Amino acid sequence: MGESWISLLPFLVVIPIAILSKQVQPGLFVGLLLGSYLIQPDLFGGIKTLISYLINNLVKLNNIRIIIFLYVFAGLISLTKTTGGIKGFVDLIGRKVKTKRSAMLLIWLSTIGTFNNPNFRIVTVAPIMKLLKRRLPISTQKIGFMIEVTSNPVVVLVPVATAFVGYMVSLIGTALQQVGLYESPYSAYIRSIPLNFFSLVIIGIGIYYSFFREMRNDLNGDMVEDSNAQREEEELKKCLQAFEKELPSKPLNLLLPLSVVLVMTLFLSWWDGHAQAESFFDTFIKADALGVMLEALFITLLLSLIFFLGQRFSIAKLVTSFIEGGNELVSVILMLILVWALSAVSEDLGFSTYITSNLIGWIPPAFIAPFVFILGSMLSYFIGSSWGTWGLLMPLAVTLAHQAGSSIILVIGAVFASGTFGAFASPLSDNTVTLCAILDLPVMDYARSKLKPSLIAAGITTLLFGIASLLI
C-alpha cells in the first residue's frame, strides 16, 4: 500500500484509548484492528490479517527470544524470592541502606551488574527496591523513575556485552551499505555514542533528582496517599511480617544466580564471537547477543535449581514459584506482541515513508539531525519501542543525511537518541509496562508523571543537536 495520511490512523487511536481505559493493551489492539481492516477492508479479511500479523511477528526469532527471556528470567527471580534470596539481600544491605540517598545510590551502583539489558535490569532491581521501600520513606514513582533512567538510556551507551550492540551495529551497517558507504559499522556506532544526547541528558536529570532534589508527585496512588495512608501502612506491615516469617534469609540465593548469569553472558559472548573477530571488542559485536543471553539464562536456571534442591526446597514449590513468576509478565508479553504487530502494520501502511516524504522538503540540510530526533521521538512515543524506531528510521535518516551532505554520525546519534526517548517516556514501552507490573504502578499515570522531565530532556537534546549540526 502506498503511503498516505491513512497510515496515521492506527497510531492516532492508540494513546486516547489507552488514556481512557488506563490500560495500554486495549489501545494497541484497537489500533492493530483498525490497521488490519485498512489493509484488508472486508468483513473477515481484517480479522484474518490481524491474526497473521500477530503470528508472523510472534514467531520472529528475536521476538520469541525476548519473550522466552522475559518469562524465564521473571521465573528465576521468583525462585530467588521463594528461596529467601531477595529477603536475604534486603536484610544484608538493609543495615547499610537506611536513607533515601543510600537507596538511590544502590540503584545507580546496581547498574554495574545489570547493564546488559533494560528488562533484565528492571526485573532484577525492581523487586529488591519494592521490598526496601517498605522500610524507607521513598515513593514508588521515584524508584521507578530512577530504575528506568539507569536502564535503556545506560544500556544504549555501553559498547560491549549488551543485547543492543549487535542490533544497533547491524542497522548501521545496512544503512551505510544502502548509500554506498563501507565504513566499519562498529566504528560508526562507537563514534555516535557521545552524540546520543538524550541518554546523556536524562541520566544527568536522573542524578539531579536522585541526590539533589525531590521529585514532584503526580501519582494518585503512591505519593498522594493521605486518605488511605494508615490502611496501606498496616497492610504493608502485615505483608512484611508474613514475608519475613515464612522465608529464610539467604542472600547467596540471589547473588549467586545473578553472578552466574552475568559471568556466563560475558564468557559466552566472547566464546560465540571470538572465532570470527579481529579484536577483543569486535568479539562481542560478532556474538549473537540475544542467543547468548538465553543460553546464559538457561545455564543459570539449571545450576540454580540444583543449588536450591541441595538446600532441600521441594521440586513442587520451585516449579510453582517459577511459573507464578513468569506469569506475572504475561501482560507485558501480550503488550509486546501487540506493539510488534502494530509496528509491522504501520510499516505496511507506509507510516514512516509518509511522515518523512511530507516533511523533508522544508528541512534545511544543516538541521537534519534535530529533525530526525524530533521525528523519531514522535514515532517512538507512539510505538513505545526503541528497536522498532531504530529499524524504521535508520535507513531513511542515513539516506537523508547522505543526500543532504549532513554528518551521518550525528544523524545516527539522533536516531538512537530518539528511540531511547520513546523507550523511556512512552506508556507503550515494554520497559515502562514491565516496571509498572512489578512495582504495582498504574501505567498511564506513571507515564504521565515522567513526561515533564522527559520533554525537558528532549528539548535540551534538540538544542544540542541544533548546535552540533552547525559545528560538525
C-alpha positions in Angstrom: 0.0 0.0 0.0 1.4 3.4 -1.0 2.0 6.0 1.7 -0.9 8.3 2.7 -2.4 10.1 5.7 -4.5 7.0 6.3 -1.3 5.4 7.7 -1.5 7.8 10.7 -4.9 6.5 11.9 -3.9 3.3 13.8 -1.4 5.3 15.9 -3.9 8.2 16.4 -6.3 5.9 18.2 -3.8 4.1 20.5 -3.0 6.8 23.0 -6.5 8.2 23.5 -8.0 4.7 24.1 -5.1 3.9 26.4 -5.7 7.0 28.4 -9.5 6.4 28.7 -9.1 2.8 29.6 -6.0 3.3 31.7 -4.6 0.2 30.1 -2.1 0.0 27.2 -3.3 -3.2 25.6 -6.8 -2.1 24.5 -5.4 0.9 22.6 -2.9 -1.3 20.9 -5.5 -3.8 20.0 -7.9 -1.3 18.5 -5.0 0.4 16.6 -4.0 -3.0 15.2 -7.6 -3.9 14.4 -8.0 -0.6 12.5 -4.8 -1.1 10.7 -5.7 -4.6 9.7 -9.0 -3.5 8.2 -7.3 -0.7 6.4 -5.0 -3.3 4.7 -7.8 -5.8 4.1 -11.2 -3.9 4.2 -13.7 -6.7 4.1 -15.8 -8.4 6.8 -13.5 -11.3 7.7 -10.4 -10.1 5.9 -9.4 -7.7 8.6 -9.6 -10.3 11.3 -7.6 -12.7 9.2 -5.0 -10.0 8.6 -4.8 -9.2 12.3 -4.2 -12.8 13.2 -1.5 -13.1 10.6 0.3 -10.0 11.9 0.2 -11.3 15.4 1.5 -14.8 14.5 4.1 -13.6 12.0 5.7 -11.1 14.5 5.4 -13.6 17.4 7.4 -16.3 15.6 10.3 -14.0 14.5 13.5 -15.3 16.0 14.5 -12.2 18.1 10.9 -11.6 19.2 10.3 -15.1 20.5 13.8 -14.9 22.2 12.8 -11.8 24.0 9.5 -13.4 25.2 11.3 -16.5 26.5 13.9 -14.4 28.1 11.4 -12.3 30.0 9.3 -15.3 31.1 12.3 -17.4 32.2 14.1 -14.6 33.9 11.0 -13.5 35.8 10.6 -17.1 36.9 14.2 -17.2 38.1 13.8 -14.0 40.1 10.7 -15.6 41.6 12.8 -18.6 42.6 15.3 -16.3 44.3 12.4 -14.7 46.2 10.9 -18.0 47.2 14.2 -19.4 48.5 14.9 -16.3 50.6 17.5 -14.7 48.2 15.8 -11.3 47.8 14.9 -11.2 51.5 18.4 -12.1 52.5 19.9 -9.5 50.2 17.5 -6.9 51.6 18.5 -7.9 55.1 22.1 -7.7 54.1 22.0 -4.3 52.6 19.2 -3.1 54.9 21.7 -2.5 57.6 23.5 0.0 55.4 20.7 1.3 53.3 18.8 3.4 55.9 18.3 6.6 54.0 16.7 7.7 50.7 20.1 8.8 49.4 21.7 5.4 50.1 18.7 3.7 48.4 19.3 5.9 45.3 23.0 5.1 45.4 22.1 1.4 45.4 20.0 1.8 42.3 22.9 3.5 40.5 25.6 1.1 41.7 23.5 -1.9 40.7 23.9 -0.8 37.1 27.4 -2.3 37.1 26.0 -5.9 37.3 22.8 -5.4 35.2 23.8 -3.3 32.3 23.4 -5.8 29.5 19.6 -5.5 29.0 17.0 -3.0 30.3 14.3 -5.6 31.1 17.0 -7.8 32.7 17.9 -4.8 34.9 14.2 -4.0 35.7 13.2 -7.5 36.7 16.3 -7.8 38.8 16.4 -4.5 40.7 12.7 -3.5 40.9 11.6 -6.4 43.2 14.5 -5.6 45.6 13.6 -1.9 45.7 10.0 -2.7 46.2 10.9 -4.5 49.4 13.3 -1.8 50.5 10.6 0.8 50.0 8.6 -0.7 52.9 11.4 0.3 55.2 12.2 3.7 53.8 10.1 6.8 53.2 10.6 6.9 49.4 8.0 7.0 46.7 7.4 4.2 44.2 7.3 6.8 41.5 10.8 8.0 42.3 12.1 4.4 42.5 10.6 3.6 39.1 11.9 6.7 37.5 15.5 6.1 38.7 15.4 2.4 37.6 14.3 3.5 34.2 16.8 6.3 33.9 19.6 3.7 34.6 18.1 1.1 32.2 17.6 1.9 28.5 19.5 5.2 28.5 22.5 3.5 30.0 22.4 0.3 28.0 22.5 2.1 24.7 25.8 3.8 25.7 27.6 0.5 26.6 29.6 -0.7 23.6 30.1 -4.3 24.6 28.2 -7.3 26.1 24.6 -5.9 25.7 21.6 -7.2 23.8 21.5 -3.9 21.9 25.0 -3.6 20.4 24.7 -6.3 17.7 21.3 -5.0 16.6 22.4 -1.4 16.6 25.6 -2.2 14.6 23.7 -4.3 12.1 21.3 -1.4 11.4 24.1 1.0 10.9 25.9 -1.5 8.5 22.8 -2.0 6.4 22.0 1.7 6.2 25.6 2.6 5.3 25.6 0.0 2.5 22.4 1.4 1.1 24.1 4.7 0.4 27.3 3.1 -0.9 29.5 3.6 2.2 31.5 0.7 3.6 32.9 2.2 6.8 33.1 -0.1 9.8 29.6 0.0 11.3 31.0 -0.7 14.8 33.4 2.2 14.4 30.4 4.4 13.4 28.5 3.2 16.4 31.3 4.0 18.8 31.6 7.5 17.3 27.9 8.0 17.7 27.8 7.2 21.4 28.7 10.7 22.7 26.1 12.1 20.3 23.2 10.2 21.9 22.4 13.4 23.7 19.1 12.3 25.1 20.6 9.4 27.1 23.3 11.7 28.5 20.8 14.5 29.4 18.2 12.2 31.0 21.0 10.5 33.0 22.0 13.9 34.2 18.4 14.7 35.2 18.2 11.4 37.0 21.3 12.1 39.0 19.9 15.6 39.9 16.6 14.1 41.1 18.3 11.2 42.9 20.6 13.2 45.1 19.8 16.9 45.0 16.0 17.4 44.7 12.8 15.5 45.4 10.5 14.7 42.5 7.1 16.2 42.5 4.5 13.5 43.0 1.9 13.2 40.2 0.6 9.7 41.1 -2.8 9.4 42.8 -2.0 6.0 44.2 1.5 6.5 45.6 2.7 9.8 47.0 -0.8 11.2 47.3 -1.8 8.6 49.8 -3.4 10.7 52.5 -6.9 9.1 52.6 -5.6 5.6 52.6 -2.2 6.0 54.3 -3.0 4.3 57.6 -4.7 1.3 56.0 -1.9 0.8 53.4 0.8 1.1 56.1 -0.9 -1.6 58.2 -1.2 -3.9 55.1 2.5 -3.4 54.3 3.5 -4.2 57.8 1.4 -7.4 57.7 2.9 -8.4 54.3 6.4 -7.7 55.5 5.9 -9.7 58.7 4.5 -12.6 56.8 7.3 -12.4 54.3 10.0 -12.3 57.0 8.3 -15.2 59.0 7.8 -17.6 56.1 11.1 -17.3 54.2 14.7 -18.0 55.2 17.3 -15.2 54.8 19.8 -16.4 52.2 21.4 -13.6 50.2 23.5 -16.2 48.3 20.3 -17.5 46.7 20.1 -14.1 44.9 23.7 -13.1 44.5 24.9 -16.5 43.1 22.3 -16.7 40.2 22.9 -13.1 39.3 26.7 -13.5 39.3 26.4 -16.7 37.2 24.1 -15.1 34.6 26.4 -12.1 34.3 29.7 -14.1 34.1 28.2 -16.6 31.7 26.8 -13.9 29.5 30.2 -12.2 29.2 32.0 -15.5 28.7 29.5 -16.9 26.1 29.6 -13.6 24.3 33.4 -14.0 23.9 33.1 -17.7 23.1 30.4 -17.1 20.4 32.3 -14.3 18.7 36.0 -14.9 19.2 36.5 -17.2 16.2 35.3 -14.6 13.7 36.5 -11.5 15.4 39.7 -9.5 14.7 39.9 -7.7 18.1 38.6 -8.2 21.7 35.8 -5.6 21.3 34.9 -7.0 17.9 34.3 -10.4 19.6 31.3 -9.0 21.5 29.9 -7.5 18.3 30.2 -10.7 16.3 28.4 -12.6 19.1 24.7 -13.4 18.9 23.8 -11.3 21.9 20.2 -12.4 22.5 21.0 -16.0 21.8 24.0 -15.8 24.2 21.8 -14.2 26.9 19.3 -17.0 26.6 22.0 -19.7 26.9 23.4 -18.0 29.9 20.0 -17.7 31.5 19.2 -21.4 31.0 22.6 -22.5 32.3 22.0 -20.3 35.4 18.4 -21.7 35.8 19.7 -25.3 35.8 22.6 -24.5 38.2 20.2 -22.5 40.4 17.7 -25.4 40.6 20.5 -27.8 41.6 21.7 -25.3 44.2 18.1 -24.8 45.6 17.4 -28.6 45.6 20.6 -29.1 47.6 19.1 -26.8 50.2 16.0 -29.2 50.4 13.5 -26.9 48.8 10.8 -29.1 47.2 10.6 -29.5 43.5 6.8 -28.8 43.6 7.5 -25.5 45.4 10.2 -24.5 43.0 8.1 -25.3 39.9 5.1 -23.4 41.2 7.2 -20.4 42.1 8.9 -20.4 38.7 5.5 -20.5 36.8 4.0 -17.8 39.1 6.9 -15.5 38.5 6.8 -16.0 34.7 3.0 -15.5 34.7 3.4 -12.1 36.3 4.9 -10.8 33.0 2.2 -12.3 30.7 0.6 -8.8 30.4 3.9 -7.5 29.3 4.4 -10.2 26.8 0.9 -9.6 25.4 1.7 -5.9 25.1 5.0 -6.7 23.3 3.2 -8.9 20.7 0.7 -6.1 20.0 3.4 -3.5 19.7 5.4 -5.6 17.2 2.2 -6.3 15.2 1.1 -2.7 15.2 4.6 -1.6 14.1 4.5 -4.1 11.2 1.0 -2.9 10.2 2.2 0.8 10.3 5.2 0.0 8.1 3.0 -1.8 5.5 0.6 1.2 5.5 3.6 3.5 4.7 3.6 5.4 8.0 7.3 6.2 8.2 7.6 6.9 4.5 4.6 9.2 4.6 5.9 11.2 7.5 9.4 11.5 6.1 8.3 12.4 2.5 5.9 15.1 3.7 8.4 16.8 6.0 11.7 16.6 4.2 11.1 19.3 1.7 11.3 22.2 4.1 14.1 20.9 6.4 17.4 22.8 5.9 20.3 20.4 5.5 22.1 21.9 8.5 19.2 20.8 10.7 18.7 17.2 9.5 19.8 15.8 12.9 17.4 17.8 15.1 14.6 17.0 12.6 15.5 13.3 12.8 15.4 13.4 16.6 12.0 15.1 16.7 10.5 12.8 14.1 12.0 9.7 15.7 10.8 10.8 19.2 7.3 11.2 17.9 7.4 7.8 16.3 9.0 6.1 19.3 6.5 7.6 21.7 3.6 6.2 19.6 5.0 2.7 19.2 6.9 2.6 22.5 9.8 0.7 21.0 13.4 1.8 20.6 14.3 -1.2 18.4 11.2 -0.6 16.2 12.0 3.1 15.9 15.6 2.4 15.0 14.6 -0.2 12.5 12.1 2.1 10.8 14.2 5.3 10.9 17.8 4.4 10.5 17.8 3.7 6.7 15.7 6.8 6.0 17.8 9.0 8.2 21.2 7.9 6.9 19.9 8.2 3.3 18.6 11.7 4.0 21.9 12.8 5.7 23.9 11.4 2.8 21.9 13.2 0.2 21.9 16.4 2.1 25.6 16.3 2.9 25.0 16.3 6.7 27.0 14.5 9.3 26.0 10.8 9.1 27.5 10.0 12.5 25.5 12.9 14.1 22.3 11.6 12.4 23.0 8.1 13.7 23.3 9.5 17.2 19.9 11.3 16.6 18.2 8.1 15.6 19.4 6.2 18.7 18.6 9.2 20.9 15.0 9.3 19.5 14.4 5.6 20.1 15.7 6.0 23.7 13.2 8.8 24.3 10.3 6.6 23.3 11.6 3.6 25.3 11.8 5.9 28.3 8.8 8.2 28.0 6.1 6.2 26.2 3.4 4.4 28.1 3.6 1.7 25.4 7.3 1.0 26.2 7.9 -2.6 27.4 10.3 -1.2 30.0 7.6 1.0 31.4 5.0 -1.7 31.4 7.4 -4.3 32.9 8.4 -1.8 35.7 4.8 -0.9 36.5 3.7 -4.5 36.6 6.5 -5.3 39.2 6.0 -2.1 41.3 2.2 -2.1 41.1 2.1 1.3 39.4 -0.7 2.5 37.1 0.9 2.6 33.7 -0.8 5.7 32.2 -0.5 7.7 35.5 3.2 6.8 35.9 4.0 7.6 32.2 2.3 11.0 32.6 4.3 11.7 35.8 7.6 11.3 34.0 6.6 13.1 30.8 7.7 16.5 32.0 11.4 15.6 32.8 11.3 13.5 29.5 10.2 16.6 27.5 12.7 18.8 29.3 15.5 16.4 28.3 14.1 16.2 24.7 14.1 20.0 24.5 17.7 20.2 25.6 18.6 17.3 23.3 17.0 19.1 20.3 19.0 22.3 21.1 22.2 20.2 21.4 21.6 18.6 18.0 21.0 22.0 16.5 24.3 23.3 17.9 26.1 20.2 16.9 24.7 20.4 13.3 26.3 23.9 13.0 29.7 22.7 14.4 30.2 19.3 12.8 
